[in-house]
Amino acid sequence: MDEPTDIPPLAADIGPPLAAPPPPAVAPSRPIPPPPGHHVARPGSRHEGPTATAAPGSRRHPADPARASTSDPEPAPGSTVTIRPWIDPVVDESGHDPRSLYVERFWLGVLGPTATWLVRRLVAGFETSPDGYDLDLAATARAMGLSYSPGRSSPFSKAVQRCTMFGLAHSTSDGLAIRRRIPTVAHRHLRRMPDAVVEAHESWQRTTITIDELSRAHRLAVAMLEVGDPATAIEHQLVALGVNDVAAAEAADNACRLEAP
């Protein structure tokens, strides 16, 4: 069988070159210049030996003072506003708790995750201060993993703007008024959501619960309160026990009202 002709010969089969290679242009005794980005001190100078400098675009060592001077500054403390409850008899009676499953499923896609968590956090403050409280904006932003700066461009400020834009908060002379209950999602917001979310919302609204289902859910919710479970966790626990979503929401809502100061 003929050997393939497209395989190159091994180095050992090539044999020695016909002529010796020409001598290098630079004599071996000539010092090799340092690579770019390095500096070699001249004899007798203050700095002996090579000193490495960072190449362009490279990361500096954490101990480098230049890096420390360009790090992100800490938010300025002292930016405090007053958070008060937004009193709305209609929504306060028929709305949903900001920590409810309804808000998680149907308001999350409207508000976005940051604004949703912000509303939850602000409403939770009314549990200990029902008439209102002072909020440190910089500290709250940092606690939520957000950056804060005066003005409207920081992620935290944009979350506040979304709460105002969708009618969950409004400005006051010294801060913000926040809804204690979240209204039902408007159709104009739902129609921008995926079809699965729209269908789930329609199913939620069509669902009816019997007196027996609601009574069972209510008894379980009361038992959870008596053993010390937080009212905000009851809805999730009822659903985990097999209670209908709507019945769990209704029973948990009643439990939250009983625990309200």
Disulfide bonds with the S-S distance in Angstrom:
none
